[in-house]
Amino acid sequence: MDIMKIVNFLNNILWNNILIWLLLFTGLYYSIRLRFPQIRQLKRINQHVFGGIFKKGEKAGADGMSSFQALATAIAAQVGTGNLAGVATAIASGGPGAIFWMWVSAFLGMGTIFGEAVLAQKYVDRIDGEATGGPAYYLSKGVHSKFLAGFFAVSIIIALGFVGNMVQSNSIAIALNSAFNIPNIVGGLIAAIFAGLIFIGGIGRIASFTELIVPFMAVLYIAGSIVIIVLNYTQIIPAFKTIFTSAFTTQAAVGGAIGVTVKEAVRYGISRGLFSNEAGMGSTPHAHAVAKVDHPAEQGLVAIFGVIFDTLVICTITALINIMTGAYTMGLTGIEMTQTAFSIGLGKFGIKFVAISLFFFAFSTIIGWYYFGESNIKYLFGKKGIKYYRVLVLIFIVLGSVLSVDSVWKVADLFNGLMVLPNIAGLLILSPQVVATLNDYENNFLPNK
């Protein structure tokens, strides 16, 4: 029996026929029922996020993280290889029009991620004295389904903690090797050593790390990208025109493509967008659950910003550079396309710039995904299981740097898909509670604040 044939078969069913439409429906359902908070509450979203940056004295501990630290941890996981390689893959497979559908998925996903964060806040638990939360907890305590909670917990530990982090470490190793000729195994060991030093510090060190690294890597990548966009400013309007027109028309062959239909643009844009911002996948609620806020809806609004930043900012910048420089017409895909785009824009330094950016993006994702898995290890085994989990994650990080990850990607996709199913079930069942929480926030909490 060929295991990979089974994996490919299940992935085709999940991602081509079920999950994309299920996630879109959930996002649309939540957005309508919540009366589009991503539009109505945009001012408060900015106030909560950027006001939280400058709050002093809020440190992570057993009782949780500050709101901004929780957001930083969520963004650390959201902004990863998908923002560099995933965007390029979407363009290569679905044409430039895929980016428009990526934006659509992000807009609707803001409604979903609001619900995830609110429910995570409402059902936060204490495991051996530490604040912990996420879908396993609201599935167990809210939906009252130990089966769905356990199924989710096992799926996310495999999908992100083990298999997903192999993919991230492989990206780090390849980037360091191509830019600085560092052997893959050395790159994997470097990633594992630094990750281990952060892991052993617990929630406090993870929060402090993400709070520091996320703004740094964001400024670094955006600054380098703006240089290219400014130097090629005459291509800005044509690039957007290409995105919008390609979203609704069948496109002629470009580079290595054999013509791209509207259906393919929709499929790859939505799937890569959802994979990047993780709305509805059940990952980021683990960080938002332990945020110290005055009302659960506040963290729901903060969570929306994570999707805005990941997809509407970082993914859009990557897409523009690939289109404006013409790299997308060269028959390339994945990280090779993005590296080529930056080398066209920044010269030889461009490849090193992408490698450095990819290192920070992938490494921060490792930290975020480790934490999400740890929250579910606590659910299943309590704190006593964490030390074994840490060792296994570090082993997988090293292995990922030296193994071919084509098959690993497919396994990661499968378990990502499996963990979505119980999470979406919980979101739909518990949606009245999310609506009631937002109404309470807007009608009772805000007037008295």
Buried (B, 14 or more C-beta within 10 A) or exposed (E): EEEEEEBBEBBEEBBEEEBBEBBBBBBBBBBEBBBBBBEEBBEBBEEBBEEBEEEEEBBBBBBBBBBBBBBBBBBBBBBBBBBBBBBBBBBBBBBBBBBBBBBBBBBBBBBBBBBBBBBBBBBBBEBEEBBBBBBBBBBBBBBEBEEBBBBBBBBBBBBBBBBBBBBBBBBBBBBBBBBEEBEBBEBBBBBBEBBBEBBEBBBBBBBBBBBEBBBEBBEBBBEBBEBBBEEBEEBBEEBBEBBEEBBEBBBEEBBEBEEBBBEBBBBBBBBBBBBBBBBBBBBBBBBBBBBBBEBBBBBBBBBBBBBBBBBBBBBBBBBBBBBBBBBBBBEBBBBBBBBBBBBBBBEEBBBBBBBBBBBBBBBBBBBBBBBBBBBBBBBBBEBEBBEEBBEBBBEBBBBBBBBEBEEBBBBBBBBBBBBBBBBBBBBBBBBEBBBEBBEBBBEEBEEEE
